[in-house]
Amino acid sequence: MESNTKKQKSEIAALEEKLPWEMIEEILSRVPPESLVRFRVVCKRWKAILDDKTFVYNHKDTFRFILTTKSKIYSVSIDPKIVVRELSLDIPGRLESQKPTKLVNCDEFLICSTDTGAAVCNPWLKQITWIRETRFKFHGIGYPHTNTNSTGEKRAYKTIWCNYVKWKIYDLASGTWKYVVSKPGDTNKEKKQIALAHSLSGVLMNGNLFWIVSVDETKYHLETFDFSREGFYRFCDLPCGKRHPLDALVLRVFKGDRFSVLKQSKVTKKIEIWVTKNKVNVEDDGKSVVWMRLMNFSIPNLPRLAQATYYQQPSYFIDNNERLVVCCCDKTGKPWIYIMGDNKLISKVHLDSVADPWPLHCTCFPSLVPVPRGQRDEPE
């Protein structure tokens, strides 16, 4: 085994001497993602390039959105053109056999809730781990931010669940459950409010989960669950809120270390994009957060991004060219991709290969971080 490793490294060294580094990068960008994981141990230079998100985003098999229907899973690539592909995880107990009820992207992983629990997936690597739970509903995945690694390899991933009265944590590595104990000052009413907040699925940032919460449907703030302290905390106020139940209001991660918020008025259809000015420090309880407006769109005939049916909110991201890319359904349940920039609608594409109406959708950026194996529990 050791002799084979030495032989591979000598062959790689010889390859690097013969080929320009740009050509090696181009070759790696065409290698199937499952094989790229093994290549990370070849040498430090290869590990560095494979850990670079720019390389991952430019890989030929990359995608930016995931959609699920009752029977199928799809990936959607954006650049250089919009391409929809049917996706299969190709393993026993696969996601396609379960009826999805919620789809969430949390950093390196895609989470799909079903009536029998939740699946933690890496669709790029075609890996999945099932967590069986029928009484509690999945609300997010995170890790103690005191136990981190830049590539996610040594993070102690945990999921959090709620039955609208109690909260509990599932440790993916050990397969054990633990109820969340209220911190001083917390009340059951406050925790119930989080469960009934604007968004039931948390957004992951530096290990912590964040939700948009409204106190009286006029004042909006971010609530966080800290896996290091195992408690809920108020984090910071939002720069905008909802004035109508069908306003779109969505929290996302921006540039990996900041927040963004999309707000669309149901009445005017005007879109605002707000971002935090600086990197988010999860340890200062939101004291350093400053919001600034990044984009405004007042475009004639702009679609309504949030729909009353199933109360669907849009999925979105801001690309490297500072264009707003949105996935949402129209009033008939048909999925569309909208690309906006410079206060104009650049393109809109109907995803006609997604046959079933009202698919679940979310942003999903490829990752080379393996799904924590832990105690696997295949669904029935």
One Martini backbone bead per residue (centre of mass of N, CA, C, O) as a GRO file, in nm:
protein
  380
    1MET     BB    1   0.059   0.062  -0.022
    2GLU     BB    2   0.303   0.253   0.014
    3SER     BB    3   0.425   0.202  -0.269
    4ASN     BB    4   0.181   0.313  -0.428
    5THR     BB    5   0.191   0.601  -0.317
    6LYS     BB    6   0.477   0.668  -0.414
    7LYS     BB    7   0.419   0.619  -0.712
    8GLN     BB    8   0.196   0.834  -0.746
    9LYS     BB    9   0.370   1.079  -0.661
   10SER     BB   10   0.584   1.045  -0.885
   11GLU     BB   11   0.381   1.073  -1.121
   12ILE     BB   12   0.284   1.355  -1.047
   13ALA     BB   13   0.556   1.498  -1.061
   14ALA     BB   14   0.600   1.433  -1.361
   15LEU     BB   15   0.345   1.576  -1.464
   16GLU     BB   16   0.419   1.867  -1.359
   17GLU     BB   17   0.676   1.889  -1.543
   18LYS     BB   18   0.516   1.857  -1.828
   19LEU     BB   19   0.275   2.038  -1.723
   20PRO     BB   20   0.084   2.287  -1.696
   21TRP     BB   21  -0.112   2.402  -1.444
   22GLU     BB   22  -0.359   2.481  -1.619
   23MET     BB   23  -0.397   2.192  -1.735
   24ILE     BB   24  -0.444   2.046  -1.470
   25GLU     BB   25  -0.697   2.202  -1.392
   26GLU     BB   26  -0.861   2.118  -1.641
   27ILE     BB   27  -0.856   1.817  -1.581
   28LEU     BB   28  -0.985   1.830  -1.295
   29SER     BB   29  -1.259   1.967  -1.404
   30ARG     BB   30  -1.327   1.659  -1.544
   31VAL     BB   31  -1.344   1.513  -1.289
   32PRO     BB   32  -1.509   1.328  -1.096
   33PRO     BB   33  -1.599   1.408  -0.778
   34GLU     BB   34  -1.537   1.131  -0.636
   35SER     BB   35  -1.224   1.149  -0.720
   36LEU     BB   36  -1.133   1.420  -0.590
   37VAL     BB   37  -1.111   1.326  -0.297
   38ARG     BB   38  -0.852   1.152  -0.343
   39PHE     BB   39  -0.667   1.393  -0.462
   40ARG     BB   40  -0.618   1.558  -0.190
   41VAL     BB   41  -0.358   1.354  -0.105
   42VAL     BB   42  -0.126   1.396  -0.308
   43CYS     BB   43  -0.093   1.719  -0.251
   44LYS     BB   44  -0.087   2.042  -0.149
   45ARG     BB   45  -0.167   2.172  -0.421
   46TRP     BB   46  -0.416   1.999  -0.476
   47LYS     BB   47  -0.567   2.062  -0.215
   48ALA     BB   48  -0.590   2.368  -0.259
   49ILE     BB   49  -0.757   2.360  -0.523
   50LEU     BB   50  -0.993   2.171  -0.409
   51ASP     BB   51  -1.062   2.391  -0.172
   52ASP     BB   52  -1.139   2.584  -0.393
   53LYS     BB   53  -1.436   2.728  -0.481
   54THR     BB   54  -1.369   2.819  -0.766
   55PHE     BB   55  -1.313   2.540  -0.877
   56VAL     BB   56  -1.586   2.413  -0.811
   57TYR     BB   57  -1.762   2.621  -0.976
   58ASN     BB   58  -1.588   2.542  -1.258
   59HIS     BB   59  -1.691   2.281  -1.282
   60LYS     BB   60  -1.861   2.087  -1.512
   61ASP     BB   61  -2.062   1.963  -1.259
   62THR     BB   62  -2.191   2.207  -1.169
   63PHE     BB   63  -2.427   2.376  -0.938
   64ARG     BB   64  -2.710   2.592  -0.789
   65PHE     BB   65  -2.967   2.400  -0.801
   66ILE     BB   66  -3.238   2.229  -0.628
   67LEU     BB   67  -3.494   1.991  -0.726
   68THR     BB   68  -3.812   1.854  -0.603
   69THR     BB   69  -4.027   1.588  -0.627
   70LYS     BB   70  -4.204   1.302  -0.582
   71SER     BB   71  -3.975   1.144  -0.800
   72LYS     BB   72  -3.753   1.382  -0.836
   73ILE     BB   73  -3.417   1.503  -0.917
   74TYR     BB   74  -3.261   1.831  -0.963
   75SER     BB   75  -3.025   2.011  -1.151
   76VAL     BB   76  -2.889   2.360  -1.177
   77SER     BB   77  -2.730   2.532  -1.417
   78ILE     BB   78  -2.598   2.856  -1.529
   79ASP     BB   79  -2.303   2.828  -1.636
   80PRO     BB   80  -2.334   2.959  -1.944
   81LYS     BB   81  -2.601   2.792  -1.903
   82ILE     BB   82  -2.911   2.659  -1.865
   83VAL     BB   83  -2.913   2.340  -1.684
   84VAL     BB   84  -3.099   2.035  -1.671
   85ARG     BB   85  -3.073   1.760  -1.432
   86GLU     BB   86  -3.100   1.443  -1.354
   87LEU     BB   87  -3.080   1.297  -1.028
   88SER     BB   88  -2.865   1.045  -0.871
   89LEU     BB   89  -2.749   0.854  -0.586
   90ASP     BB   90  -2.710   0.537  -0.620
   91ILE     BB   91  -2.855   0.418  -0.349
   92PRO     BB   92  -2.976   0.285  -0.092
   93GLY     BB   93  -3.245   0.462   0.010
   94ARG     BB   94  -3.319   0.677  -0.169
   95LEU     BB   95  -3.463   0.986  -0.210
   96GLU     BB   96  -3.678   0.906  -0.433
   97SER     BB   97  -3.850   0.713  -0.222
   98GLN     BB   98  -3.926   0.989  -0.097
   99LYS     BB   99  -4.132   1.234   0.039
  100PRO     BB  100  -4.084   1.557   0.020
  101THR     BB  101  -4.115   1.853   0.257
  102LYS     BB  102  -3.806   1.959   0.268
  103LEU     BB  103  -3.553   2.204   0.151
  104VAL     BB  104  -3.198   2.231   0.249
  105ASN     BB  105  -2.921   2.452   0.267
  106CYS     BB  106  -2.605   2.364   0.450
  107ASP     BB  107  -2.348   2.443   0.309
  108GLU     BB  108  -2.225   2.131   0.229
  109PHE     BB  109  -2.538   2.054   0.256
  110LEU     BB  110  -2.827   1.856   0.190
  111ILE     BB  111  -3.168   1.879   0.307
  112CYS     BB  112  -3.425   1.618   0.343
  113SER     BB  113  -3.747   1.607   0.427
  114THR     BB  114  -3.962   1.369   0.583
  115ASP     BB  115  -4.195   1.164   0.740
  116THR     BB  116  -3.923   0.983   0.859
  117GLY     BB  117  -3.724   1.246   0.836
  118ALA     BB  118  -3.376   1.277   0.726
  119ALA     BB  119  -3.149   1.388   0.466
  120VAL     BB  120  -2.799   1.379   0.432
  121CYS     BB  121  -2.640   1.549   0.160
  122ASN     BB  122  -2.414   1.491  -0.134
  123PRO     BB  123  -2.483   1.528  -0.463
  124TRP     BB  124  -2.193   1.539  -0.586
  125LEU     BB  125  -2.104   1.255  -0.429
  126LYS     BB  126  -2.346   1.065  -0.370
  127GLN     BB  127  -2.440   1.120  -0.062
  128ILE     BB  128  -2.602   0.954   0.233
  129THR     BB  129  -2.788   1.026   0.542
  130TRP     BB  130  -3.004   0.888   0.777
  131ILE     BB  131  -3.278   1.021   0.984
  132ARG     BB  132  -3.485   0.887   1.220
  133GLU     BB  133  -3.802   1.081   1.251
  134THR     BB  134  -4.159   1.132   1.343
  135ARG     BB  135  -4.210   1.364   1.581
  136PHE     BB  136  -3.991   1.543   1.460
  137LYS     BB  137  -3.861   1.841   1.313
  138PHE     BB  138  -3.657   1.973   1.092
  139HIS     BB  139  -3.416   2.280   1.126
  140GLY     BB  140  -3.101   2.185   1.116
  141ILE     BB  141  -2.742   2.238   1.063
  142GLY     BB  142  -2.435   2.199   1.269
  143TYR     BB  143  -2.167   2.342   1.481
  144PRO     BB  144  -1.915   2.388   1.680
  145HIS     BB  145  -1.709   2.677   1.653
  146THR     BB  146  -1.470   2.540   1.837
  147ASN     BB  147  -1.496   2.289   1.603
  148THR     BB  148  -1.295   2.353   1.334
  149ASN     BB  149  -1.265   2.344   0.969
  150SER     BB  150  -1.217   2.476   0.661
  151THR     BB  151  -1.326   2.183   0.521
  152GLY     BB  152  -1.511   2.006   0.740
  153GLU     BB  153  -1.369   1.731   0.847
  154LYS     BB  154  -1.385   1.802   1.192
  155ARG     BB  155  -1.676   1.837   1.228
  156ALA     BB  156  -1.948   1.834   1.470
  157TYR     BB  157  -2.223   1.731   1.352
  158LYS     BB  158  -2.560   1.873   1.391
  159THR     BB  159  -2.903   1.840   1.468
  160ILE     BB  160  -3.227   2.009   1.470
  161TRP     BB  161  -3.534   1.967   1.662
  162CYS     BB  162  -3.909   1.990   1.649
  163ASN     BB  163  -4.253   1.987   1.830
  164TYR     BB  164  -4.333   2.293   1.945
  165VAL     BB  165  -4.197   2.236   2.247
  166LYS     BB  166  -3.940   2.072   2.173
  167TRP     BB  167  -3.582   2.036   2.174
  168LYS     BB  168  -3.331   1.860   1.967
  169ILE     BB  169  -3.024   1.671   1.935
  170TYR     BB  170  -2.822   1.533   1.666
  171ASP     BB  171  -2.547   1.317   1.648
  172LEU     BB  172  -2.382   1.199   1.376
  173ALA     BB  173  -2.142   1.034   1.498
  174SER     BB  174  -2.310   0.878   1.748
  175GLY     BB  175  -2.637   0.867   1.733
  176THR     BB  176  -2.740   1.090   1.939
  177TRP     BB  177  -2.961   1.229   2.182
  178LYS     BB  178  -3.055   1.581   2.285
  179TYR     BB  179  -3.184   1.795   2.493
  180VAL     BB  180  -3.274   2.123   2.522
  181VAL     BB  181  -3.161   2.360   2.746
  182SER     BB  182  -3.250   2.625   2.902
  183LYS     BB  183  -3.160   2.931   2.936
  184PRO     BB  184  -3.131   3.202   3.099
  185GLY     BB  185  -3.449   3.363   3.012
  186ASP     BB  186  -3.590   3.145   2.894
  187THR     BB  187  -3.885   3.035   2.718
  188ASN     BB  188  -4.130   2.852   2.579
  189LYS     BB  189  -4.246   3.081   2.411
  190GLU     BB  190  -3.987   3.156   2.256
  191LYS     BB  191  -3.945   2.878   2.124
  192LYS     BB  192  -4.216   2.872   1.977
  193GLN     BB  193  -4.159   3.120   1.805
  194ILE     BB  194  -3.934   2.995   1.639
  195ALA     BB  195  -4.108   2.766   1.516
  196LEU     BB  196  -4.314   3.015   1.403
  197ALA     BB  197  -4.147   3.146   1.213
  198HIS     BB  198  -4.080   3.259   0.904
  199SER     BB  199  -3.845   3.039   0.932
  200LEU     BB  200  -3.787   2.683   0.981
  201SER     BB  201  -3.505   2.715   0.838
  202GLY     BB  202  -3.184   2.726   0.887
  203VAL     BB  203  -2.893   2.930   0.865
  204LEU     BB  204  -2.557   2.874   0.799
  205MET     BB  205  -2.296   3.015   1.032
  206ASN     BB  206  -2.023   2.917   1.177
  207GLY     BB  207  -2.231   2.674   1.306
  208ASN     BB  208  -2.471   2.850   1.313
  209LEU     BB  209  -2.814   2.920   1.345
  210PHE     BB  210  -3.060   3.106   1.140
  211TRP     BB  211  -3.350   3.319   1.196
  212ILE     BB  212  -3.647   3.461   1.106
  213VAL     BB  213  -3.803   3.695   1.336
  214SER     BB  214  -4.121   3.789   1.474
  215VAL     BB  215  -4.296   3.960   1.718
  216ASP     BB  216  -4.543   4.163   1.559
  217GLU     BB  217  -4.513   4.178   1.233
  218THR     BB  218  -4.280   4.434   1.229
  219LYS     BB  219  -4.041   4.306   1.390
  220TYR     BB  220  -3.715   4.209   1.278
  221HIS     BB  221  -3.501   3.920   1.344
  222LEU     BB  222  -3.224   3.736   1.455
  223GLU     BB  223  -3.200   3.396   1.535
  224THR     BB  224  -2.991   3.178   1.738
  225PHE     BB  225  -2.810   2.868   1.730
  226ASP     BB  226  -2.572   2.745   1.965
  227PHE     BB  227  -2.372   2.459   1.970
  228SER     BB  228  -2.175   2.538   2.201
  229ARG     BB  229  -2.421   2.636   2.410
  230GLU     BB  230  -2.706   2.522   2.359
  231GLY     BB  231  -2.864   2.795   2.246
  232PHE     BB  232  -3.076   3.073   2.236
  233TYR     BB  233  -3.034   3.387   2.040
  234ARG     BB  234  -3.020   3.707   1.997
  235PHE     BB  235  -2.865   3.896   1.736
  236CYS     BB  236  -3.031   4.086   1.511
  237ASP     BB  237  -3.146   4.320   1.319
  238LEU     BB  238  -3.335   4.405   1.055
  239PRO     BB  239  -3.366   4.626   0.771
  240CYS     BB  240  -3.630   4.450   0.719
  241GLY     BB  241  -3.974   4.366   0.632
  242LYS     BB  242  -4.318   4.295   0.661
  243ARG     BB  243  -4.644   4.419   0.515
  244HIS     BB  244  -4.708   4.136   0.384
  245PRO     BB  245  -4.766   3.800   0.373
  246LEU     BB  246  -4.648   3.803   0.047
  247ASP     BB  247  -4.384   3.876   0.114
  248ALA     BB  248  -4.053   3.860   0.047
  249LEU     BB  249  -3.827   3.678   0.290
  250VAL     BB  250  -3.470   3.616   0.266
  251LEU     BB  251  -3.209   3.419   0.395
  252ARG     BB  252  -2.847   3.442   0.329
  253VAL     BB  253  -2.541   3.369   0.214
  254PHE     BB  254  -2.249   3.593   0.168
  255LYS     BB  255  -1.942   3.509   0.064
  256GLY     BB  256  -1.939   3.293   0.327
  257ASP     BB  257  -1.939   3.557   0.574
  258ARG     BB  258  -2.229   3.668   0.502
  259PHE     BB  259  -2.527   3.843   0.473
  260SER     BB  260  -2.850   3.810   0.311
  261VAL     BB  261  -3.147   4.001   0.192
  262LEU     BB  262  -3.464   3.936   0.056
  263LYS     BB  263  -3.700   4.185  -0.072
  264GLN     BB  264  -4.056   4.168  -0.160
  265SER     BB  265  -4.320   4.334  -0.273
  266LYS     BB  266  -4.644   4.254  -0.338
  267VAL     BB  267  -4.743   4.531  -0.449
  268THR     BB  268  -4.474   4.650  -0.619
  269LYS     BB  269  -4.225   4.431  -0.669
  270LYS     BB  270  -3.998   4.528  -0.521
  271ILE     BB  271  -3.640   4.487  -0.487
  272GLU     BB  272  -3.428   4.396  -0.210
  273ILE     BB  273  -3.071   4.405  -0.120
  274TRP     BB  274  -2.911   4.290   0.171
  275VAL     BB  275  -2.598   4.343   0.353
  276THR     BB  276  -2.329   4.278   0.526
  277LYS     BB  277  -2.041   4.461   0.561
  278ASN     BB  278  -1.926   4.232   0.737
  279LYS     BB  279  -1.816   3.990   0.896
  280VAL     BB  280  -1.946   3.734   1.077
  281ASN     BB  281  -1.974   3.726   1.437
  282VAL     BB  282  -2.090   3.473   1.647
  283GLU     BB  283  -1.953   3.586   1.935
  284ASP     BB  284  -2.104   3.898   1.950
  285ASP     BB  285  -2.422   3.900   1.923
  286GLY     BB  286  -2.441   4.130   1.675
  287LYS     BB  287  -2.280   4.404   1.741
  288SER     BB  288  -2.123   4.429   1.437
  289VAL     BB  289  -2.374   4.473   1.272
  290VAL     BB  290  -2.401   4.597   0.927
  291TRP     BB  291  -2.620   4.733   0.701
  292MET     BB  292  -2.656   4.717   0.333
  293ARG     BB  293  -2.744   4.827   0.023
  294LEU     BB  294  -2.700   4.659  -0.292
  295MET     BB  295  -3.003   4.637  -0.420
  296ASN     BB  296  -3.236   4.743  -0.686
  297PHE     BB  297  -3.576   4.657  -0.814
  298SER     BB  298  -3.772   4.837  -1.078
  299ILE     BB  299  -3.957   4.627  -1.274
  300PRO     BB  300  -4.140   4.569  -1.526
  301ASN     BB  301  -4.309   4.277  -1.488
  302LEU     BB  302  -4.240   4.160  -1.228
  303PRO     BB  303  -4.235   3.895  -1.051
  304ARG     BB  304  -4.369   3.695  -0.809
  305LEU     BB  305  -4.176   3.516  -0.571
  306ALA     BB  306  -4.424   3.474  -0.383
  307GLN     BB  307  -4.653   3.216  -0.285
  308ALA     BB  308  -4.946   3.097  -0.150
  309THR     BB  309  -4.882   2.829  -0.243
  310TYR     BB  310  -4.716   2.673   0.011
  311TYR     BB  311  -4.552   2.917   0.086
  312GLN     BB  312  -4.336   3.017  -0.131
  313GLN     BB  313  -4.003   3.085  -0.144
  314PRO     BB  314  -3.730   3.202  -0.269
  315SER     BB  315  -3.436   3.130  -0.445
  316TYR     BB  316  -3.091   3.257  -0.396
  317PHE     BB  317  -2.817   3.443  -0.561
  318ILE     BB  318  -2.492   3.602  -0.583
  319ASP     BB  319  -2.280   3.661  -0.815
  320ASN     BB  320  -1.966   3.765  -0.934
  321ASN     BB  321  -2.142   3.996  -1.110
  322GLU     BB  322  -2.382   4.100  -0.938
  323ARG     BB  323  -2.615   3.895  -0.977
  324LEU     BB  324  -2.949   3.801  -0.965
  325VAL     BB  325  -3.048   3.466  -0.871
  326VAL     BB  326  -3.367   3.303  -0.935
  327CYS     BB  327  -3.586   3.063  -0.776
  328CYS     BB  328  -3.928   2.998  -0.888
  329CYS     BB  329  -4.277   3.005  -0.875
  330ASP     BB  330  -4.559   3.031  -1.015
  331LYS     BB  331  -4.909   3.031  -0.988
  332THR     BB  332  -4.892   2.721  -1.129
  333GLY     BB  333  -4.593   2.583  -1.040
  334LYS     BB  334  -4.378   2.686  -1.226
  335PRO     BB  335  -4.044   2.685  -1.291
  336TRP     BB  336  -3.794   2.952  -1.249
  337ILE     BB  337  -3.537   3.160  -1.398
  338TYR     BB  338  -3.383   3.460  -1.270
  339ILE     BB  339  -3.194   3.736  -1.416
  340MET     BB  340  -3.034   4.018  -1.248
  341GLY     BB  341  -2.927   4.358  -1.355
  342ASP     BB  342  -2.910   4.688  -1.363
  343ASN     BB  343  -3.225   4.715  -1.328
  344LYS     BB  344  -3.271   4.430  -1.487
  345LEU     BB  345  -3.397   4.182  -1.697
  346ILE     BB  346  -3.201   3.947  -1.848
  347SER     BB  347  -3.348   3.662  -1.765
  348LYS     BB  348  -3.589   3.391  -1.852
  349VAL     BB  349  -3.654   3.043  -1.738
  350HIS     BB  350  -3.818   2.759  -1.811
  351LEU     BB  351  -3.843   2.443  -1.637
  352ASP     BB  352  -3.976   2.204  -1.842
  353SER     BB  353  -3.840   1.929  -1.727
  354VAL     BB  354  -4.021   1.996  -1.481
  355ALA     BB  355  -4.324   1.853  -1.455
  356ASP     BB  356  -4.397   1.901  -1.176
  357PRO     BB  357  -4.557   2.085  -0.960
  358TRP     BB  358  -4.422   2.238  -0.697
  359PRO     BB  359  -4.128   2.238  -0.635
  360LEU     BB  360  -3.867   2.199  -0.455
  361HIS     BB  361  -3.618   2.454  -0.350
  362CYS     BB  362  -3.254   2.531  -0.373
  363THR     BB  363  -2.963   2.615  -0.296
  364CYS     BB  364  -2.650   2.451  -0.434
  365PHE     BB  365  -2.320   2.397  -0.345
  366PRO     BB  366  -2.056   2.244  -0.413
  367SER     BB  367  -1.886   1.962  -0.241
  368LEU     BB  368  -1.599   1.773  -0.078
  369VAL     BB  369  -1.766   1.698   0.170
  370PRO     BB  370  -1.835   1.446   0.351
  371VAL     BB  371  -2.068   1.262   0.480
  372PRO     BB  372  -2.159   1.181   0.775
  373ARG     BB  373  -2.194   0.868   0.887
  374GLY     BB  374  -2.219   0.715   1.144
  375GLN     BB  375  -2.558   0.639   1.217
  376ARG     BB  376  -2.722   0.461   1.007
  377ASP     BB  377  -3.070   0.516   0.872
  378GLU     BB  378  -3.282   0.355   0.694
  379PRO     BB  379  -3.557   0.375   0.527
  380GLU     BB  380  -3.871   0.218   0.479
   0.00000   0.00000   0.00000
